[in-house]
Structure formats: C-alpha cells, structure tokens
C-alpha cells in the first residue's frame, strides 16, 4: 500500500517532531503550512485549513493514504478562544475529504482534559466531562469523526495527550517560563507545587502518534507515561539541570488542586509503544547545546 501521509500542524510543538519519525518509517510526507519552511525533504503545502475550497483542492490533488492531524490553537487563551470552533469544524471537513479521496487511516490529536479529572488514574474508560471550550471542541470532533468513520468504513484513531514539554515552547507555557527564569537568573514563583502531573516529552509523543498511524487499532488511546511527578519536583529538576540554585520558590503548604496521571496500558500493550526518554534525559537534550549558564 502507498504510504503518502498528510500531516497538519507540522510546524507545531509536536508536529515538527513527528516528521523525523515519519521519514524513518518510509512515509511520503505532505505537510500543510501558512509560511515557509526549511526542510526540503517534506512536501510543504500552503493551505488555510479554514478555507473549504483550499481544503477540497488539497485533498483532491494529494489523495493521501494517511492523515495525521495535529493542527489546533495553542498558547495564550487557547482554552477559551473561539478559534477552537473553527479547528473542530475544519477537522471534520478534512476527514470527509480524506475519505472521499481514497484515504484509509486517520489519527487525530485530542486532550486529557476531555476526561473528568479526578485523583484516580485516568483510563480510556474514565468519564468524559470537558470543562473548557478547548476540551469541548476536541471531544465533539472525536465524536463526529468516530461516528463518521464507522459509518463509512474508515480507520480512525484518537490520541488523548496529557502534559507536554519540548523544544522552543510557547513562552506562556510553564516549562518555558521556568527555563526563561533560569536563563535570566530570576526567581520563578511556583503557584501549585503539589499538583501531580503526567509529563511526556514531545519527541516521545510524536513517536507514539506515528506508532498509532502504523497500527490498525481504533478508538481512543491515552498518550502518556503512566507516571506522575509533583510540579515542584519537575521545576526543581529543571533548576538542577540548568545548574542553578534557589531560583524556584514555592509554599510547601499549598495543597494540590490537580492530579492528572494517565493509564498507558493500551499505548504500551496494544500499540506497542514505550517512551524512550525520562524527564531528565529529555531536558539534557533540550538544554544542549544552546543553553548558556
């Protein structure tokens, strides 16, 4: 079977990391973009995903066998921004065009915040209860696409991503804020030190999604490590690896307001993927060689 894949969000935090894994698996890569890129081994396609005519032309001309959809609003007010509605609608439009042009296997990126967030380990059977516009639109897109795929004989999978860190994050994200303070020798005030979160490196997340693309599993899959780390320990580890001292400050008595740790048994046992990086080994890669003390 042909291995022509169309990837959206290919210049984003996770999408940019997926390109190398797709190449290693022999995919012929087509990627949507709104600007210029330097990777000449990828077929870059200027396309506004909110333009129905442009989307129709894109799928008619490329006729991809696989679709990997990472495109979504991130950073800033992404939890409440009305653009979430546009990405939801564009995501469904893409799936329809994908099927109409001979597509066979689609994998979309969701979020752990589609779930009811409780202190219990979150499995794929945990109750769905999205609280933000971002999570609601993600969940609605999954429901629409899953139903459409079943009714039309299309292979579809939805990967729910937990907490993320990686190279060149949006400066509003907490990891980027911590690193920025370390670089400037400024104190970082941590507001929720005892939150227990499931952090996964973007390269592992991207690798996991390429594994999903290669598999024939259908349904929802947690994209997570299965292990939680206290936010204070996460920040202190970054501080240590940056060879800084006493720049991370917090009140030890502040109680946890969030526990969000996923069960990754389906990812490991059904998909056959195990994360390659620890948080420490990932940050050693992120900080080398461009980090200066």
Secondary structure, 3 states (H helix, E strand, C coil): CCCEEEEECCCCCCHHHHHHHHHHCCCEEEEEECCCCCCCCCEEEECCCCCHHHHHHHHHHHCCCEEEECCCCCCCCCCCCCHHHHHHHHHHHHHHHHHHCCCCEEEEEEEHHHECCCCCCECCCCCECCCCHHHHHHHHHHHHHHHHHHHCCCEEEEEEECEEECCCCCCCCHHHHHHHHHHCCCCEECCCCCCEECEEEHHHHHHHHHHHHHCCCCEEEEECCCCCEEHHHHHHHHHHHCCCCCCEECCCCCCCCCEECECCHHHHHHCCCCCCCCHHHHHHHHHCCCCCC
